[in-house]
Each structure stands twice: as structure tokens, then as C-alpha cells.
Amino acid sequence: MNTIQSFFSYFAGNTDQIGTLLLEHLQLTVFAVSLAVLIGVPLGIVILRIPRLAKPILGLTSVVQAVPSLALLGFLIPFIGIGSTPAIIMVVLYSLLPIVKNTYTGLSSIPGDTLESAKGIGLTDRQILSKIQLPLALPIIMAGIRISAVTAVGLMTISAFVGAGGLGYLVFAGIQTVDNNQILAGAIPAGLLALLIDFVVSRIEYKVAPNGIVLADGRMKKKTRRSKKVVKPAIVIATAFAFLLGGSIYAFTREDDTIVIGSKNYTEQAILGNMVADLIEEKTDLDVKRQLNLGGTQVAFSALRTGEIDAYVEYTGTLFVDVLKQEVDNDPDAVYEQVRTQMQDRFNIRTLDPIGFNNTFAIAVKQEDADKYNLSTVSDLASVSDELVFGPTIEFSNREDGYLGLKEAYPFNFADVKPVDGGLRYTALMNGESQAIDGFSTDGLLKRFELVVLEDDQQFFPPYYAVPIVNEKTLTEHPELADVLNLLNGKITDEVMQELNYLADVEKQRPEKVARDFLVREGLLTD
């Protein structure tokens, strides 16, 4: 009962945000499915008329279904960028198979004698298609469209990964912060939206179906005097509605005096992204667009390089090892200087003054495990690792400044390594499915779960000082931005950043409120 009350309390306190994200999700889904129908139905007709194309086209659409959605997005981002465009293309590609296949199957299953009779009374091929084949195949075609429409609602949650918005933002944020209420606030409206879209498509099917035909759900269309007149108007109205609803979000657009601020997809980044955006709004005459929660480093950094965002906060160690591909170095001043120089020379990106805190990686265990195995350092953990399961994030497990390099510095021999994403690693740790995880030294969840952070006694992890990075082209056009963002220089310590994360992750304050309250307290913003 307390869980239900907690969810409804969260829902009631965030109805404006949930409503906005629900509308974004609806726009994206309807527009993507409409495009898939406009592409898929004609393709089904083409492969019916040209049989030699059937196998390659159906094979290609089947192959697309086998590609993981995140992998497809990762492939699209370097070519198309971030925002709604790659998300819509992804959903369109995934929606084609049931539409194309059902169109082809429905049209090809019409008895040959029926088509011969139509030819015998003098109907042309186009008339046979519009008056005989499409009406008779409509239930099968609409079944494919309904499958695509419902599936698209779930697929579109991934659009949050590339900054397109939608209910996936709540799901991803909830996973990152181990907040079931936030996950449900995204998942339940998505489920209800899927049911609504399925109902609407079924009503469109009923309206456009000819009298006496058996529909996909087994109902027979009853004879009405108006049915013939509503077919074309219904299709035209539905298509126009879809494009009016979705057209505004199809392309990622920006104006000359708009500065786009990005962030990666976790709490600390959302707080810092909002701080940067608030400062620019307060201290300049520029308009600011927030394009937050852009997946991991590669997504955010790619968006900065292509000019789709103008600035975001990154970490010196991440830039040094993950972006610049340098060997791990523990000297913070040397790392910062090389990052500043090489980012400018290689990518034409300016690295501004450090914000103050060092959000380095940390290896954490539960207090009971620390007591049981007498753990205080990472070397202590390595000595008993054959009895334990390590549950890092997926990114950490594949980074040279993460587990790949860590196991060379320490003699790890874990019984198993089970990478999971985001806040799920905390859930696995607390449930006993793993005994050690990676974290960040400023994570609010470390405080929430009262975890023990082990000392990096071999000093493996490089410094990860937070620094704003800005596209040089943007600074050339708006040089005042450097002074504005450097107002954050030295303002946030490790302890302060952990407290700010705690306010968002545990106290459930919105990142934008946490950011603004801090800037007001520091005198950087007026109340």
C-alpha cells in the first residue's frame, strides 16, 4: 500500500513533466508510424507486382529487426546527429517488416478467380488494386499496422537516449537513480498510450473497411450507407493529423542566437547542464536550449563536434583516456594541460576552467561485506575477489581507465563479472547479486545506500575534474560565454557535488531546481 501511495504522490507532484513527455512521445510515435505506413504499404504493392524483389526487400526488413535498437541508434548518430530524427528513423525501420509483409501477404492471398472476374468485367490493374485487392486485404494490412504502432510506443522510449524526449526520459532517469516511482511514471503512461493507439487504429480500420468484410479482430463490418463515403476522407484526415502532430518535432533546428547546452544521461550531468544553461540565460542576452540526457560520452561528444550542441560539462580523465586515447596519467595538472591543448588542436574545442570537484571512479561495497572480508582498499578486494561477483556498469567494464586497466593494476580474479547499466548496479549490489560495483566519488547513491568506498591504494584512477567544454566556433561568435562559464571555477567541491546529487537522487528534487538553488546560494543568480 505504501508503494502505491508513494507512486501516486510522485505522479501528482510531477504531472506537468509527465504530461509534456507524454505529448512528445505521442508526437514521435504517430509521426514515425505514419511514415512507416507511407513507405511500407507501397513497398508491399511493389513486391507483389515485381516478385523478384520480394525476397531481397523482405530479407532486408527482417535483418533490420535483428539489429539491437541501441546499436542502430549508435550507427545513425554520426551521420544524422541527435534529437528526434534518428529516433524516428529507427522506429520507421523497425516498423516496416510487419507492414510490408502483411501488405504483400494480404494482396497475394486473394483468390485468382476473383481477379480474373474483375478483369473480365473490364477493370484496369489500378482499378483492381483500389476496388478489389486493397479492400479485401485490408484486415491483414491493418493487423500489420497495429503491430507496428503498438511496438513503436515501446521502441520510442529509447529516443531519450539521443535527446529526443518522450517517456523514456523518466524510465532512464529512474533506472539511473534506482527510483521505481520514476520508472513506473514513464512505463505506465507508455503502456496506456499503446492501448490507446491500438484502439484508434482499430477504429480507423473499421471506418475504412468495406461492408461485409471480416476484420482482423474477427468482427464483421456491418453494412452502412455511409461506409463508402468515409474511406478516402478518413485516410486523408488521419494522415494530415499525423503530420500536423509530428511535423514540429521531426527535424532538429536551431536559431542563430540560440545556445544549445547538452549533458550525459545521469543526475550529476543534468544538474551541471542546468547550471550552465541558467548562467548563460542570466548573464547574456542569448536564448538557451537544453538538450540534456544524451546517452554516454560518445553521444554527447559527437553532438558537440558536429555543432548540434554548443557546450557541456565533461571530465578531464574521460577526455584524456576515452576521447584522446592517451595512457592513464595520475597528475591532475598534466592531464588538464594536455586535455586543454589537444582538444583545441585536434577537435577545435575549448576546455574552460575546472569547476572544482574530482568525480573519479570509485569501487564500493556494502558495509557488511567490508566487515566480513576486512576490506578497506582495492588491494584487499583483489585478494578475496575469487569469492565475489563484480557488477560494474557496461561502460566501465569496457574502458581502459575502467576495468580493463584496473585488472592489470590489481590482481583481480572475480568469480564472475556481470556488467549492468546505470543505477541497476546498485540494485544488484543490495540484492546480493554482486558484492562490488563501480561508482563515482560524488554519487548521491553512495550516501543513500551507506556504501564503503575502497581506497585506490595503487592510485590507478586518473583525475576526473569537471570542466566545461565549448565548440570554438560558438566562442568565436559569442566570446562572452567563456567568462560566464568560468564563473563556476572552483565553486563546487567533492562534498558539495555529492550533496547536490543526493538532493536529486534521494530527496527527489528536480535537477533544474537543485542547480538553480545552488547558483542562488552562491550569488551567481538572482533569486
N, C-alpha and C positions, 0 to 999 in steps of 0.2 A: 504493500500500500504506500509506504514511504517513497518507493521508487517511482510509482505512478504520480504521486503528488509532486515529487521533485521535477519530473518531466514536464508536467503541466505548468508548474511555476516557471521553469525555464522558457517554455513555449510562450507563456503570457508576457514575459518580460522582453521577448525578442521578436514579437510579431511583425514589427516593421522590417527587420532584416530578413526574416523568413519569407515574408510576402514579396520583397524585392527579388530575392534569389529564386523564388518560385516562378515569378514572371519571366526572369531571364531564362530559366530552364525551359519554360513553355515556348518562348520565342525560338530558342535554339533548336528544340526538338521539332516543332512544327515546320520550321523552315527547312531543316535537313531532310525530314521525311518527304516533304513536298518536292524537293529537288530529286530525291531518290525515285519518286514515282514518275516524275517527268523524264528521267533518264531510263529507268528500269522497264516501264511498260513498252516504250518504243523499241528497246533492245529485244524484248521478248517477241515482238512482232517481226523484227528484222531476222532473228534466227529461225523463225518459222518459215519465212519466205526464202531465206538463204540457208538451207540445212547445214552446209559445210562450216558455217560459222558457229553452230550450236555448241559443239564440243569445246572449242577454244574459249568462247565467251563464258559459258557455264563453268569451265575449269578455272578460269581466271577469277571469277567472283567467288568460287569455292576456296581458292588459295588465300584470297584476302581474309576470309572468315577465319582461317587458321593462324593468321598473324596476330600476336597479342596486341591489344589496343594501345598500351603504353609504348610498345615498340614502334607501332605505326605512327603515333604522335611524335616520338623521338626522331623518326625519319623525316617527317614533314616539317618540323620546326626550322631546320637550317635553310630550307627552301622557301617556306611560306611565312615563317615568323610565329609570333604568339597571338593570343586573342581568340576570337570566335571562329576565324577562318579555318585553321587546322582542325578544330573540334568538329565543325560542320562537315568538312571533307571526310574526316574519319567516319562519322556516323553515316554519311551517304554511301561510302564504300562498303560498310558493313551491312547496310540495308538493301543493297542491290540483289544479293543472291535469292532471297525468298520472293522478291517482286519479279525479277527476270524469270526465275524458274517456274513460278506459278502462272505467269502470263503465258509462257511457252507451253506448259502442260495443259492449261485450260483451253488454249486455242487449238492445240494439236489433238485433243481428245474428242472434238466434235465429230460425230459420225460422217463418213464420206458421202453417204446418200443424201444427207441434209444439204451439204454444199453443192452436190450435183443438182439437186432440185432447185436451189437458188440460181444456179447458172442457167438452168432450163427455163426459168421464167424471165431471163434477160437481165439479171442483176450484174453489175460490173464488180471487179475484185474489191474496189473501195467500198461499194455498197454492201457486199457480202461481209466485209470486215466490220463495218459500222452497224449493220442491221441484224446480222446473224451471229458472227463469231464472237464479237466483244460482249453482246448481251448474254449469250449462252455461257461464256467463260467467266462472266463477272464474279460469281461466287468464289471461284478458285483464285482469281486475281485479287479480290478483296481480302481473302484469307492471308495471302502473302503480304499485303499492305498492312493488315492488322498485326501480323507477327513483327514486321519491321518497325511499326510505330511503337509497340509496347517495348520491344528490345531497345529502341533508340532512347527511351526515357532513362533506362539504366546506364547505357553507354555514355549518355551525355553528362553523367556525374563526373566523368573523368576530365571534362572540359575545364574544371577548376585547376587542373594540373598545369594548364597553359594560360591561365589568367582570363578565361572566358566567362567566369562566373557560374551561376547556377547552383543547385542544391548540393552539388559535390563539394563546394567550399565548406559547408558545415560538416559533411562526412569526413573530409580530410582533416579539418581542424580538430574534430572530435577524436579522431584516431591519434593525432599528434599529442593531444593533451590528456588522453585517457578519460574522455568525458562522454559517457554513454548518452546523456541527455542531448548533447550536441549532435552525436551520430544519429540518434532517433529523429531529431528535428529536421535532419536532411533526408533520412531514409523514408520516414512515414509519408511526408508530402510527395516524395517521388513515387512511392507505391500508389498513392491515391491518384496522382497525375496519370500514371499508366492506366489505371482503371477508367479514368475519365476519357482519355484519348481513345481507348478501345471502344468505349460506348459511343463516342462521337463518330468514329469511323464506321461502326455498325449501323448507325442511323443514316449516314451518307450512303452506305451500301443499300439499305432498304429503300431510300428515296430514288436512287438511280436505277435500281433493278427493274426489268420489265415484269409485267403482270404474269403470275402463274409460275415463276421460276423458284426453285428451291434454293435458299440462301445457304451460306457456309455454316451457319449455326443450326440448320435443319428446318428453319421456318420457311413457309411458302409465302411469297409476296402476293397479297390479296389484290384482286382487281379493283382499281380505282380509276375514275375518269380523268384524274389529274396526273397520273404517273408519267405519261409520255411527255408532258409539258415541263416536268421538273428536271429531266435528265441533264440537258445542257446547262440551264441556269444553275443547278446545284453544283456542277463541276466548276463552272466559272466562278461562282461565289466562293466555294471552298478554296480554290487556287488563289484568288485575289486576297482572301483573308490571310492565307498562309504567308504570302509575300509581304503584305502590309504589316503583319505581326512580326515577321522575322527579318525583313529587309533592313531595319535600322541597326541590327547587330551583326550583319553579315561581314562587313569589312572593318578592319582596324584603321581608324582615321584619326588624324590629329591636326590641330591648327598651329600656325607659326609661333604664337606666343603661349603655347601650352607646354609645360614641362611634365614629362611622364616619369614618375618615380616607381621603381619596382622593388620587389623583395622576394626572398625564397619562401618556402612554404612551411614555416614554423613560427611559433609565438614570438620569439625574440626578434625575428626578421620583420614580422608585422608591426611590432612596436617601433623598431628603428625606422622602418619605411614611413610610418605615420609621423614620426618626429621630423624627418627630413622634409616631408610634404608640408607639415604645419609651419615650419620655419620659412620655407620659400613663400608660402601664402602670406605670412605675416610681414616679412621683411622686403618683399618685392611686389611689383605690380603684375607679376606673371600668374596665369592660370595654371593650376596643378591637377593632373590626372593621376590617380593611384592605380597602379597595375600590380597589385600585390599577390603573394602566394603563387609564384611562378615555378613550382617544382623545385628541383635542385640547382646546384651551381651551374651546370651546363645550360639549362634553360634560361636562367637569369642572365648569365654572362653572354650567351648568344644574342639575347634580346638587346643587351647594351651595345654589343659590337655592331649590330645591324641598324641601330638607331631607333628601335621600337620603344625602348625606354632610354631616358637620359642619364639616370643615376640610380644606384642602390648601394647599400652597405654590404661590404664583403669582409673577409678576414685575411690577414696577411699570410698566414700559413696555408690557407686554401689556395690563394693566388700563387704563392711561391711553388707549392708542390703539385697541386691539381691542375692549375692553368698553365703555369710557366714550365712545369715538368723539371724542376730542379731537385737536387738531392736534399734530404731533410737537414735543416740547419737550426740550431737552438739559440742563436744570437738574435734577439729581437730587433736590435738596431740594424744589423747587417741584413736581416730578412726584409725589413721595411725599406731600406735604401735600394736593395736590388729590385724589389717589387715596384717601387716608385719609378725607377729608371727603365726597367724592362717593359712595364705596362705602357709607358709613354712611347718607347722606341718601337715595340712590336705591334701594339694594338691602337696607338693613338688615344689612350685612355689615361686620364689624370687621376692619380692617387692623392687624396687630400690628407689632412692631419688626422692622426689616430683619435678615436673618441675617448679612449681611456682604458677600457676593460680588455682582459685577455680571456677570450672564451675558448680555451684549449680543450682538447679531448680529455676525458676522464674515464677511468674504469671503476665501476661501482658494484657493490654487493650489499645484500641485506645485512642488518646488524647481527642477526642470529648466525648467519654463515661466517661473518667476520669473527665472531666469538668461537664458533665450532672449529674453524680451521686456523685460528690465530692469524688473521690476515690484517696487515697494515700497509703493505707495499705491493706493487705489481709483481715483484720477485717472489713474494710469499704466495701469491696466487699461482704463479707459474709452477711452484714446487708441488702443488696439490692439484694441478689442472687435469690430471688424468682421471680424477674422480668427479669432475664438474662439466657442465654444459655452458658454453658461451653463446649468448644471444644478442649479437650486435645488430645495428642497422645494416641494410643491404649496401648502402654507400660506404660505410666504414669498413665492411668486410672486403671491399674491392679497391681500397685506396692504399698507396704506398705510405702515406702518413697515417694510415689506419692499421688494420690487422695484418696486411701483407708485410709491412715493415716491422710492426710490433712483434710478430712471432720470430723475427730474426734477432731482435734486441733482447727478447726474453725467451727462455726455453719452454714455450707452451707445448702441451700435448693433451689438449682438451679431449674428453670422451666423445664430444660432438660439438659442432659449431652450427647453430641454427639461426641464420640471418632473418630478421623480420623488419618491417618498416615502421618508422616513426615511434609513436607512443606505445605501440603494441609490444615493444621490448620490455617496457615497464610492467605491462600486464603479465607477460610470460614470466618475468622475474618474480613477481609477487605470487603467482600461481605455482611456483616451484618447477616450471618447465625449463628454466635456466637458472644458473647460480651467479652469473656475472654478465654485465652489459656495458656497452659504451654509453657515455653521456657527454654533456658539455658542462664545463665547470660552473656556468651561470644558469643551468637548468633549474627552473622553479620546481620541477617534479622531483629532483633530488631531495629538496627540503620537504616536499609533501609526503614522500614515502620514507623519509628518515633513513636514507641510504648512506653507507660508508664509502667515501671516495678514497681509493687506494693511492698512495704516494707513487709517482712515477720516478722511482729511485734511480733508474738508468737515464733519466732525462731524455727520453725518446721523443716525446711530442714537441713539435716546433711551436713557436708563439703564434697565437691566433688573435692578434689585436684587431678590433673592428675599425674599419676605415671606409669613409665614403669614396666611391669611385664614380667618375663622371666622364661621359663622352667628350673628347676635346672639342669637337665641333660645337657642342652645346655651350661650352665655356667660352669659345671664341665669340659666339653670338650674344651670350649673357655672362660676361666676366664677373658680375657681381655675385654669382652663385657660389664661387669659391669662398668668399668672405662669409657668406651666410652660413654655409655648411660647416665651416671651420669654427663657428661659434660653439659646436659640440666638442671641440678639442679638450680632452682631459676631464670632461664633465661627468662621466659615468664610470664608477669603479666596479670591480667584480661583484662585490657585495650588493651594490645598488642595482646592477643588472639582474642579479638573481632575485632580488626583491620585486623588481618590476615584472619579471617573468612569473613569479609566484602570484602576484595580484591578478594576472590574466589567467594563468593555468588553474589556480586553486580557488582564488576568491571570485573568479568568473567575471572580472571586469573586462570590458572590450578593449582590445589592444589600442584602438584610437583614443579611448578615454585615458588609459594608463599613460600613453605618450604625451597627451596634452597636459594632463595634471602635472607630470614631471617637469615639462618645459615651463609651466606657470610657476611652479615652486622655485625653479632655478632663475626666474626673472627673464627668461628668454622670450616668453609670450605674455601678452596682457590677458588678464582673466576675462 
